[in-house]
């Protein structure tokens, strides 16, 4: 579904909603959380972003809470991260959205470079501009020694966002 609750076409990203006898009826003794998760028509809003292919198969692509909006365009970090991981100097990468006066939000790529490589940020941004839509190009690049992960080796975006905020001054960057 899109932001207005309308179905999206095959190949387009939208929130994954579920309904049926197998779905929970609500959170135990938490009406507020239930109302935030299950709408009046009984649809459970998973918070996952997915894409249906032409055969009707669902591919989960991201989490809705990780999405950020650049000048009216929805940016899904997992999609941008997949593209950035193809860069020859990148060992690991995670993308978060940060506030921007002009665009609302912009992307910040947190990069762990391959061993023995010093990431050339200007060349990295030029590569991004050549390989993705302008609104997806990170406006900030932070080179880190490692990404904050949990015991399952999943990047902890909340912790990463705190690192990003501590390193970036609130400025507006030209597009």
C-alpha positions in Angstrom: 0.0 0.0 0.0 1.1 3.6 -0.6 0.9 6.4 2.0 -2.7 7.0 1.1 -3.7 3.4 1.7 -4.0 2.5 -2.0 -2.5 -0.6 -3.6 0.7 -0.1 -5.5 1.4 -1.6 -8.9 3.7 -4.7 -9.3 7.3 -3.6 -9.1 6.5 -0.5 -6.9 7.5 -0.4 -3.2 4.8 -0.1 -0.6 4.0 -1.0 3.0 3.2 -4.7 3.6 -0.2 -5.1 5.2 -1.7 -8.4 6.4 -5.2 -9.5 7.2 -6.7 -12.9 8.0 -7.5 -15.4 10.7 -3.7 -16.0 11.4 -3.1 -12.3 12.3 -3.0 -11.3 16.0 -6.0 -9.5 17.3 -3.9 -6.9 19.2 -1.3 -6.3 21.8 -2.1 -7.6 25.3 -3.6 -4.8 27.4 -2.2 -2.1 25.1 -5.0 -0.5 23.1 -2.9 2.4 21.9 -0.3 0.1 20.3 -3.0 -2.1 18.8 -4.7 1.0 17.2 -1.4 2.1 15.8 -0.7 -1.3 14.3 -4.1 -2.6 13.2 -6.4 -0.3 11.3 -10.2 -0.1 11.4 -10.6 -2.6 8.5 -8.5 -5.2 10.3 -5.3 -4.7 8.3 -2.0 -5.2 10.3 0.6 -2.6 9.3 3.8 -4.6 9.5 6.2 -1.6 9.0 7.9 -3.6 6.3 8.4 -2.2 2.8 7.9 -4.7 0.0 7.6 -5.2 -3.7 5.3 -7.6 -5.5 6.7 -9.0 -8.7 4.6 -9.8 -11.8 3.9 -13.3 -10.4 2.6 -12.0 -7.1 5.7 -13.0 -5.1 6.6 -10.6 -2.3 10.1 -9.4 -1.6 10.7 -7.5 1.6 13.1 -4.7 0.9 13.3 -2.4 3.9 11.7 -1.2 7.1 9.3 1.8 6.8 10.8 3.5 9.9 14.2 3.5 8.2 12.8 5.4 5.1 13.6 9.1 4.8 12.2 11.6 2.4 14.5 13.8 0.2 12.6 16.7 -1.3 9.4 14.7 -1.6 11.1 11.4 -2.8 11.0 8.3 -0.7 14.4 6.9 0.0 14.8 3.3 1.2 18.2 2.8 2.9 18.4 -0.9 2.0 18.1 -0.1 -1.7 20.8 2.6 -1.5 23.1 0.3 0.6 22.8 -2.4 -2.0 24.0 0.0 -4.7 26.8 1.5 -2.5 28.1 -2.0 -1.6 29.1 -2.4 -5.2 31.7 0.4 -4.9 35.2 -1.2 -5.0 36.4 0.6 -1.8 33.4 -0.3 0.4 33.5 -3.2 2.8 30.4 -2.3 4.7 27.9 0.5 4.4 24.7 1.7 6.1 22.6 4.7 5.2 20.5 6.9 7.5 18.5 10.0 6.9 19.4 13.3 8.6 17.5 16.6 8.8 18.2 19.2 6.1 16.8 22.7 6.0 16.3 22.7 2.3 15.4 19.1 1.4 13.7 18.0 4.6 16.1 15.1 4.9 19.2 13.8 3.1 21.1 10.6 3.2 24.3 10.0 5.1 26.4 7.0 4.1 28.4 5.4 6.9 31.2 3.5 5.2 33.7 1.0 6.4 36.4 0.9 3.8 38.1 -2.2 2.7 41.4 -3.1 4.5 44.2 -0.8 3.4 42.0 1.6 1.5 41.5 5.3 2.4 38.1 6.2 1.0 38.3 9.2 -1.4 35.0 11.0 -0.6 34.9 13.1 -3.7 35.5 10.2 -6.0 32.9 8.2 -3.9 30.2 10.9 -4.4 31.1 11.2 -8.1 30.6 7.4 -8.4 27.3 7.7 -6.6 26.1 10.4 -9.0 27.0 8.2 -11.9 25.2 5.2 -10.5 22.0 6.4 -8.9 19.2 9.0 -9.0 20.3 12.3 -7.6 17.9 12.2 -4.6 19.4 8.9 -3.5 23.0 10.2 -3.6 24.2 10.6 0.0 24.9 14.3 0.9 27.2 13.2 3.7 29.8 10.4 3.9 31.3 9.3 7.2 34.1 6.8 7.1 33.9 4.6 10.2 36.1 1.8 11.6 33.0 -0.3 12.1 29.2 -0.2 12.2 27.3 -0.7 15.5 25.7 -4.1 15.3 23.8 -6.4 17.6 24.5 -10.0 18.5 23.0 -11.1 15.2 25.3 -8.8 13.3 22.4 -6.5 12.3 23.3 -2.8 12.0 21.7 -0.9 14.8 20.4 2.1 12.9 19.3 4.0 16.1 22.9 3.8 17.4 24.3 4.7 14.0 22.0 7.8 13.8 23.4 9.0 17.2 27.0 8.6 15.9 26.0 10.5 12.7 24.3 13.3 14.7 27.3 13.7 16.9 29.6 14.1 13.9 27.5 16.3 11.7 26.7 19.9 12.3 23.1 20.9 11.3 23.9 22.4 7.9 22.2 22.4 4.5 24.3 21.0 1.7 23.8 21.9 -1.9 22.3 19.1 -4.0 
